[in-house]
């Protein structure tokens, strides 16, 4: 049975991206949280597609910081 709740591309890591993000208690914005998620799983899931998604979220975060 395929486990969509805790898929292997997260559970095979020593610490899941969710555990890391939550352990840092609000330290990360939505965009940075997504960067962490996509970079963490890219080798096990969608490769370049996930890296490009991470890039998009990082560029989004950079734009917010540039406009402060």
JOKASUL-V310059 format. One line per field, one symbol per residue. ss: DSSP state (~ for helix, > for strand, _ for the rest). psi: psi as a letter, one per 40 degrees, with the letter a starting at -180 (. if undefined). burial: I if it has 24 or more other ideal C-beta (glycine too) atoms within 12 Angstrom, else O. A space follows every 50 residues. Layout:
ss->???
psi->???
burial->???
This chain:
ss->_______~~~~_____~~~~~~~______~~~~~~~~~~~~______~~~ ~~~~~~~~~~~~~~~~__
psi->hhgedgidedeeidhidddddddegedhidddddddddddeddecebddd dddddddddddddddde.
burial->OOOOOOOOIIOOOOOOIOOOOOOOOOOOOOOIIIIIIIIIIOOOOOOOOI OOIIOOIIOOOOOOOOOO
